[in-house]
Amino acid sequence: MADAGPAGLWNVNIHYDARLAACVPVAAEAVLDVGCGDGFLAARLARRVPLVVALDIDAPVLARARARFPDAPVTWRQGDILTHPLETGSFDAVLSNAMLHHLPDTRAALRRLSELVRPGGTLGIVGFTRTEWRDLPWGVTTFIARGVVIQLHGKWEHSAPQAWPPADTFRQFRQAVREVLPGARIRRLLLGRYLLTWTRPGVS
């Protein structure tokens, strides 16, 4: 079943917010939503996590997120994840939905995100990669699946800036993950995304 946001709003990003929220440890006290966009994931997380920090570089989209969820106990911040002052190892989970391909250097981005995770905490990323000819069967399948779900649920157009096409193919992205995040798991998702999950070694 497709997972919808407030007022039944649906798109692929909102759909996969639930997968990212499920990555958050049960006893998490602090979570970072990187590239929070329209704020759906941050608002969802704030229902059960005491501290949710939602970061986005785009001031207008961040203002719309705050206005959309005025009562959500979220700390909204404007900034670039690569330079914004955040304390190393300060979050039980760092999550990102459809943001990573906006950044110019995948390896640098993965290192930055991972260093913000506490020992024993989780990094969860849903994102896109660029399709190459070897991916065409998967690409056709996801195209058809998205079309069917959109026919059933409609598609709400988000207000965040877009970056297309992604620089990395799936194979290039997987290689970057192997180099930067040993032990990470990457799964392709039916609606044209991947899910990366990684647990920082150690115990907080």
Steps between C-alpha positions, in 0.01 A plus 500: 500500500629848416589713802343847481585820681263748668165548325574195288777670303716248315813483293791258492703700752213512751441129442855412602502724807353202685795280402742759636302552818515125560882524503497717812591311820205456736667691782635781279516840666642710216454465124623714210299530177740624233346681204163501674323668209127536564534359852293181483770270637602738779138540613453123498812447710399768750203288605733265690851648517567774760744699283461523124728737310393568141765658279458640150711740295199659326340777709164518317436126515599497868255783570225302328582194710474702821169647386366157401580350841475794742428280801765235435776514764775517238816712509511645149841616379623651176846394385726285286557157656865511395572820693221553753628483860373170636676305774667178394324189631199689632210311339353156555392504136587712199247468219476639149235461232575600138780737603835329445504549122487877555852496646808519276716232666328180608792371708540828688127510564491143632795572731333813633167329564660199664712704740186662642366160612562386857668163558228239464283746310363477148548675169208457261489642146239467227619632167531479124776388270548554126370218283745332263424242234560208737228642725233519230296194612486641853430848364206379292358309797520801730352729234198273466464458878511878558244555228258253655534646849464857373180401321368362828611779734578803286828688534559802717769724351756599762630855520871426549757576227583210271839368387499267200649272381695352792876489441553144622379175351392233746834321456698819560295577807540148636878526458508833687300344783735203521797735533350740752252287698620141535214278609228723357204336329348630175169376363321603185141603563209432267410862426839597357696576815768331710515467877837518671526404867813504714562463872796683649721251685521522877256565780401846616 
